[in-house]
Amino acid sequence: MKISKLIKVNNIRGIHLRPSAMIASTASQYKSKMMIFLGDRVLDAKSILEVASMAAPRDTMLEIVADGDDAKEAIDAVSDILEKEFNFPNEADE
């Protein structure tokens, strides 16, 4: 089963290394193939390097696509991370 969802990045600092690690780690827990679409770029959601390379700032719209038996669960888990406003230590709100 193939599912897609449009997500707005809500983290004040966008998607940097720490949220990228969370996204890749979470996506890797599922059997479904997961991709993130940003403009003309297609990124493997299970690769921390690919996710971090998108450097998506706050309010960026992303399309997440999962294809497999657990696609819905995978989309829900990754979209929960992308829609959060993270409060990492040493990151003051601006």
Rosetta blueprint (number, residue, H / E / L):
1 M L
2 K E
3 I E
4 S E
5 K E
6 L E
7 I E
8 K E
9 V L
10 N L
11 N L
12 I L
13 R L
14 G L
15 I L
16 H L
17 L H
18 R H
19 P H
20 S H
21 A H
22 M H
23 I H
24 A H
25 S H
26 T H
27 A H
28 S L
29 Q L
30 Y L
31 K L
32 S L
33 K E
34 M E
35 M E
36 I E
37 F E
38 L E
39 G L
40 D L
41 R E
42 V E
43 L E
44 D E
45 A L
46 K L
47 S L
48 I H
49 L H
50 E H
51 V H
52 A H
53 S H
54 M L
55 A L
56 A L
57 P L
58 R L
59 D L
60 T L
61 M E
62 L E
63 E E
64 I E
65 V E
66 A E
67 D E
68 G L
69 D L
70 D L
71 A H
72 K H
73 E H
74 A H
75 I H
76 D H
77 A H
78 V H
79 S H
80 D H
81 I H
82 L H
83 E H
84 K L
85 E L
86 F L
87 N L
88 F L
89 P L
90 N L
91 E L
92 A L
93 D L
94 E L
